[in-house]
Amino acid sequence: MKIEWGSMLFVVAILFSVLLIIKLVDRRKNLNGEIKRKVFHIIMGLTMLTFPYIFTSNLSVIILGVIALCIMYILKNTRLKQLIGTALYDVNRDSLGEIFFIISVALIFYMSKGDKILYSIPILILTFADSVAALIGKNYAKKNIAQLNEDKKSIEGSFMFFIVAFMATLVPILLFSQVGREETLIISTIIGLNVAMVEMISHTGNDNLLIPLTTYAFLVTHISLSVEQLRINLAILLGIFILVTIANKVKAWSKLALVEALVVGYLTITLYGIYAIIPPLMLFLTVMNFPKMQESEKNNLYDARIIETNIIIGIAICGIVAVTGLKKEFFMIYATCYSMHLTVNSFVRLKYYFNLSEVDSIILAICKGIGFIFIPSLVVQRLVFRELAIPSEIIIMIISIVLSAIIICLKKKDVKSESISINNGYMHTKIVLVLTVLLISSIQCLKLI
C-alpha cells in the first residue's frame, strides 16, 4: 500500500506554520488563549477537509495521526510549549481536545471510505460549529445552564451551534447529492439538533470526538431513508423531547442530564431500533422511583457526567450492533447491562437513603433490576425476534445481575454514608463493564461447547 509522504509533509508543514504565525501575532496583539486555540482549530479543520483529495490510503492518514499525536505530546511537555505551543496550551482549563481531534479525523476518514459527503459534513461541523459556539458562549452568554461538575454551557452558544451545524449539513447534501429537498431539510434539522445537544453535554474536549462520530452515525443512518420515515424519526425526536421536558419536574436531574437522556434516547433508536429504547427508558423512569425519592435524595443532583456513566456501555453496544448487524444476538446482553446499572443504583438508594439491611437491599435491588428491565426485555426479544435466548444464557444473565448487587455491596462494606458523585459513577460503570465482558465471554464459551 502506497504511503503518501508528500501529502503528510504538506499537512505537518501547515501545522507548524499556523503555530508559528499565531505565536508571532500573539507577541504583538496579546491574543486571548481561547481565540488562539479556536483559530488553530479552524485552520487545521479546513486543512483536514482536503484529505479526500490528497490522500487515498487509510494507512497514510493513520501514520499522519500518530505523527501529529507525537507532535502534540512534545509541544505540551517540552520547552516548545512556550515557543510555539501557546496556540494550544494557553487556556485555563484541562482539555484533551487536540488529541480527540486527531483521532476523530482518522476515524471518520477510515469509516467514510472515500465518500466526500460522509467525511466532509462531520469535519465541517467540528471545524465551524464548535468554534462558533465556544466564542459566542464565552462573549455573549447571559446564563450558564450547567451545574456541579458540568462544563459551562449556554443557550446562546448551543443555538449558534445548531444554526452552523444545520447549514454545514444542508448545503453539502443539497449541492453534492441526489437527496430530495424535504429529506435534506429534515436530515439537517435532526443532525443539527442532536449534535448541538451532544456539544452541550461534552466535557474536557471530548466534543472533538463525539461531534464527528455522532454526526457520521446520524448521516449514515438517515441519508438513505424515505421522506415518510424521516418524518417519523422527527416525530420520535419530538416525543422524546416532550418526555424529557416532563421529567424536568424531577429536581434530582440537572438540565444537561436531561439533554443527555434525550440524545441517548434518539441515538439508541437510530443505531439499534425503537424497541431498544425500553431498557434505558426503564432505567430513566425507575431509578429514582419504586420506592419514591426521599427528601434527602433531592439534594443529590444527577448531573450529565453521572448519566454518562450509566449509559456509556449501552451506547457502545449500540455502536457494535450498528457495525455488525447482530441485533438479535446482542439485545439481551444490552438489556442486562442496563439491568445491572439499575440494580447497582437501587442497592445504593435502599441501603443509604432507606436504611435497609444489606441483605434486604441486595434482594430488592435484584428484583427491581430483573422486574423493570430484564423481564420486559425478554418480552421485547420474543415479540421482535420471535425467539428467546436459550435457558442457560438467561441463567448466566441473571447471575450477572445478582453479582452486580453483591459486588457493589462488598465495595460499600465500610461506607457509612453515600452521595451522588462522579467517582462513584465511574466505580459503578467499572462493575457493569467487567460483568458485561464476562457475560459476553461466557455466552461465547457456551456456543463453542
N, C-alpha and C positions, 0 to 999 in steps of 0.2 A: 504493500500500500504506500503510495507516494506521500511524503511529508512535505508540506508547503512552507519551507523555511522562509522564503521571501515574504509571504503574507504575514507570517508570525513576526518577522523583524519589523514590518510596517506597523503592526499594532503596538509592539513594545516601544518603538520609536515615538509613536503618538503619545503613549502613556507617560514616558519621561518628559516629552516636550510640554505636555499640559501641566505636569507637576512643576516644571521649571518656570514656565510662563506665569502660573498662578503665584509662585513664590516671588518672582520679580515684581509683579503688580502689587502683591501684598506689602512689599517693602515700602512702596510709595503711597499706597492708599490705605494701608492698615485694615484690610478686609475682615468682616465678621467670619468666624470659623465655620458657621453653618452655611454661609453663602459660598465660601471656598469649596466646601465639600459638595454642595449641590452643583456648582459649575463643573467640577471634575466629573460628577455623576452624569450630567447631561452630555458632556463632550464624549466621554467614553461610551455612553449608551448609543450615541449617534454612530460612533465607530463600530460598535457591535452590530449595528444594522447592516453593515456591509458584508458580514460573514457569509451569507449565502452566495455572494458574488465573488468573494476572494478565496473561499475555502470549499473544497469538495470532499475532504477527508475528515471523518469524525476524529481520527487519531490526532490530526494536526491541531484541532481545537482543544482536545484533551491535554496534549503536551503544552499548548499555549496556556491553558488554565493552570497547569502545575507550575509553569514558569512564573505566571502572574502571582500565584499564591506565595511562591518563594520571594518574589519582589516585595509583596505586601509585608511579609514577615520581617525581612531585612529593614524595610523602611520604618517599621514600628519599633524595632528592638535595637537599632544602632544609631549612631550619630547622624545618619542620613535623615532621621525623623525631623530634626531641626533645620537641616539644609534644604530639603525639597519635599519632605513628607507632611508639611503643615496643612496642605490641601485636604488631607485625610484625617489627620490626628490632632487637629486644633479645636476640637469641640469638647465641651464639658459633660460628656456622657459616655458610658460604655456602649460600644456598638461593634457587632461583627458584620456590619453591612457590606463592607468591601469583600469579605470572604464569601458571603452568601451571593453577592452579585456575580462573582466569577463562577461559582458552582451552578447558579441558575442558568447563566448563558450557555454553559457547556451542556447542561441537561436539555434545555429547550432546543438547541442545535441538533443534538442527537435524536430527540423524540420527533422533531418535525420532519426529519428525513428529506430535507430539501424543499419542503413546502414553504414558500415565502410568506404566505398569509399566516400559517400556524406559527412561524418563527417571529415575524415582524410585529404582530399585534402585542404579544406579551412583552417584547423588548420596548416597544413604543410606550406602553402603559408604565412599565418600570422606569423608563427614562424621564418621561414628562409628568405623568400624573403624580407620582410620588414626590417629585421635586416641587411641583406647584403646591401640593397640599401642605408640605412642610413649611414652605416660605409664607403662604397665606396664613396658615395656622399660627405661625410664630409672630407675624407682624400685625394681623388684623383680628385674631380670635378674641372674643369677649368673655367666653366661659369655657373652662376646662371640664369636660364631662367624665373624665377618668377619676377613679377612686383608688385608694390604698396603693397597691403595688403596680397599678396600671400606668403605662406611659401617658404623658399628656396628649389629649386629643380634643379637637374642636369640631363643632358642626360646620363652621365656615371652611376649614381645611378639607373636611370629608366631602362637602358639597362640591368644592372645586375639583377634588379628585374624581368624583363621579362624572362631572362635565368633561374633563380631559379624557378619562377612560372611555366614556361613551363615544366621543369624537375619534379617538385613536382606534376604536373598533369599527365604527360606522364607515369612515372614509375608505380604509383599505378594502373592506368587503364590497362596498359599492363599486369601487374603481377596478378591482382586480379579481373579481369572482363573478359567478353567474347566479349568485343567491338573489332571490327576489327582494323588492324594496321593503315590503312589510316584514318579511322574515329578518332582513338586516336590521330593521328598526327594533324589533323585539329582542334579537340576539344582543345588540349593542346595549339595550336597556338592562337586560338580565346580567350581562357581564359587568357593565358599569356599576350597578347597584351592589352586586356580590363582591367585586374586587375592592370597591370603596369600603365595604364593611370589613373585609379582610385586612385592609390597611389600618382600620380603626383598632383592631384587636391585636395588631402586631407589636412586637417589642424587641429591644436590643438589636435592631437591624434585620430581624428575620423577615421583614416585609420584602426585602430584596430577593428572598427565596420563595415566600408564599405567594406574592403577587403574580410573578410569571407562571408559576406552576398551576395555580388555580385558574388563571386566565386561559392557559393552554387546555386544562381539563374542561372548562366550560365551552371553549371553542370546538374541540373535537367531538363533544357530546351534543352540541346544539346546531352546528353549521349545516348538517345534512337533514335536520328534522323538517317535517312538513309545517306549514303555517298553522294548521289546526293543533298539532302537538305543541308548537311553541306557545300558542295562546293558552293551552292547558298548563304548561310549565310556568307561565307568567302568573296564572291564577293560583297555582300551588305556592309560588313565592309570596303572593299577596296573602294567602291563607295562613302560611307560617308566620308572616309578619303580624297578622291580627292576633294569633295565638300568643306570640311573644309579647305583644303590647298588653294583652290581658294579664300575662304573667308579671308584667312590670309592677303590678299592685303588691306583689310579694316583696317585702323590703329586704329579704335576705340575698337578693340578686342585685349586682351592680348593673348599670345601664350597658356597659361594654360586655358584661357576661351575657346579657340577653341578646346583644348583637351577635356574639359568638354562637349562641344557640340557634339563631336564625340562619347564619352561614352554614353551620354544621348540618342543620336540617335539610337545606336545599342541596348542599354538596353531597350528602348521603343519597338523596333521591337521584341526583344526577349520575353518580358513579355506580350505584348498586340497583336501585329500583325503589318505587314508592313504598313497597312493603317493608323495606329495610329501615324505614323511619320508626317503626314500632319500638325496637329496643332503646335507642337514645331518647325517644319521646317519653317512654315509661320511666326512664331514669330521671328525666327532667321534671316530670309531673309528680313523681312519688318520693323522690329523695328527701324532701322537706315535709312530707306528709305521711300519715299512717305510721306512727302517731303524729298528730298535729304539732306544728312548730311551737316550741316553748318561747316565752318572752325573753329568756336568757339567750336563746339562739339568735334572736333578731339583731343582736349586737355583733354577730359574726357574719360579715358580709362575704358572700361568694363572688369574687371578682373574676375577670376574664382569665387570669392565669390559673385559677383553681379549676374553672370549667375546662380549660385546655388540658389539664392533667387527666380529666375524666373522659375525654373524647379522642385523644390523640391516637390510641391504639385502634379504636374503632375506625377512624378515618384512614389509618394506614392499611387496615384490612380492606376497606372500600377501594383503596388505590390498587392493591394487589388483585382484587376481583376485576377491576376495570381493565387491567393489563392482561390478565389470564383468562377472563371469562368464566371462571369457576364459581358461579353464583351459588349453585346448589351445594357444592362441596364445602363452602366456607360459611354458609348462612348461620348454622347453629354454633359454630366457633365464634363468629362475630357476636351473636346474641349472648353467648356465655361470657364473653368479655365484658359486656355491659352489665350482665347479671352479677358478675364478681364485683364490679365497681359499686353497684347498689348495695350489695352485701357488706362490703367494707365500710362504706359511708354509714349504713344503718347501724352497724355494730358500734361505731364511734358515737352516734347520736344516742343510742339506747343506753350505753354504759355511762357516758359522761353528762348527758343532759336529762336523762330519765332515771339515772341512778339504779339501773337494774344490775343484777349479778352478771358475772362474766358468762356463766353457762346460759342464763336466760337470754342475754344479749346475742350470744352466738346462735342459739336456736331460732330466735325471732328474726335475726338478720338473714339467716339462710332461707327461712320461709319466705321472707319478703323478696329476696333476690330470685328465688325459684318461682314464687307465685306471681309476681308482677312482670317479670321479663322472660324467664326461661320457658315456662309453660305456655304463655301466649305465643312465644316464638315457635314452639313446636306446632301449634295450631296453624300459624302462618306458613311454616315449612310444608305442612300437609296440604294446605289449600293452594299454595303457589306451585310447589314442585311435585305434588301428587305422591309424595312418599316421605317417610320419616327416616332419620338416622337409625342405624341398627342399634339394638338394645345395649350392646357393650360400649358403643360410643356415647350413648346417652348417660350410661353409668359413669364413664370417665368424666364427662362434662359436669355432672352433679358433684362428683368427688372434687373437681377443681373449685366449684363454688364453696363447698364445705371447707376446703383447705384455705381459701381466701379469708374466711371468718376466723379460722384457727390461727393463721399466721398474723393477722392484724391484732388478735388478742395477745399473742406472745410478744409482738413488737411493743404493745402498750402495757405490758405487765406491770411495770413500775411507774407508769404515768398516772399522776393523781388528778390532773385537770387537762382539758383539751380545748384548743381553739382552732379556728379555720386558718391555715397558713399554707404558703406555697411549699414549704419544706415537707409538711405532712402530705400535701397533694402529690409531690414527687415520690414520696415513700409509697403511697397507695398505688401509683402508676407502676412502680417497680414490681410490686407484688403481683399485680394483674399481668404485667408483661411476662414475668418469669413463668407464671402459671399458664398463660396462653401459649408460650413456646413449648412448654412441657405437654400441654394438651394436644397441640398440632403434632408433636413428635410421637406421642402415644397413639394417636389415631393412625398415623402413617405406619407405625410398627404393627398395629392390628391388621392393616391391609396387606402387609407382607407375610403375615402368618398363614 
